[in-house]
Amino acid sequence: MKNNQVEEFKQATIAKIDQCLDEYLAGLESYPVLKEAMRYSVDAGGKRLRPFLILAICQTFKGTYSDLDLQAASSLELIHTYSLIHDDLPEMDNDDLRRGKPTNHKVYGQAMAVLAGDGLLTTAFEWLSRLELDPAIQVKLIHALSKAAGPEGMVNGQVGDIQGEQHQLTLAQLQRVHRGKTGALIQYACYAGGLLSNVSAEYQDALKQFGIQFGLAFQIYDDILDVVGTEAELGKKVHKDQAENKNTYPGLLGLEGAQKELRHSVQLMRESLAVLHQDGIDISLLADFLNYFKIKDKA
């Protein structure tokens, strides 16, 4: 797949994800203010990285993706958005901006923001359970997503992040936090894409390793941007991590050390994709995800 084809696929797919999300949320029978608060954060934009990753894997192995694949992928974005709403609350990160807009609780109040997040979390599983997928695949997706989002995954990582504010973490401890907080949903996306594509155990393992390293790289890159980025570029406040004594890769390793760790994770992702490429699979679409980290050279 040529570079312009990759970009065309990306733009078309993100548009379809946005439409799928909008149609699903519009169809919910909820109080208008709840639906409005939920849609406010979902419609705020974003890269749609996690659902796009699922569909890119389907495209890579099947040559296309179905409407069921699209809906299964879009349900993941609801959980990601819920986590952002709750992360931004005063009790958590106390942020005023998200994606360049006032955070949910700044617009709708803390109580409604909590409920909007709760609504997105629970209806994501409702949506996934409605889909006319193979029952065995459906159960595996629901189980894996529950684990990735819950107390063995993202929530556990968030707890580790909060507790870590009280003391300096080692690199291994910091990586454990971020495998949960940031990496769990990304790893699920890779698993879900492989499952929906009925890939072999060998390919599923390669996708798992790709997802693990992508999650780590994503967090390292985010930490670096908090140091070198601007509020206009990121759509949120910067330089908060150091001010709040957050454990970050630049804080632990220095900026140069964090960049080195980022390059290492990106290289491991390339090696995971090489397993697929050696069997003649076109990995250009998945390899394009690595370009997300290219701005690291500006740091």
Secondary structure, 3 states (H helix, E strand, C coil): CCHHHHHHHHHHHHHHHHHHHHHHHHCCCCCHHHHHHHHHHHCCCCCCHHHHHHHHHHHHHHCCCCHHHHHHHHHHHHHHHHHHHHHCCCCCCCCCEECCEECHHHHHCHHHHHHHHHHHHHHHHHHHHHCCCCHHHHHHHHHHHHHHHCCCCHHHHHHHHHHHCCCCCCHHHHHHHHHHHCHHHHHHHHHHHHHHCCCCHHHHHHHHHHHHHHHHHHHHHHHHHHHHCCHHHHCCCCCHHHHCCCCCHHHHHHHHHHHHHHHHHHHHHHHHHHHHHCCCCCCHHHHHHHHHHHHHHHC
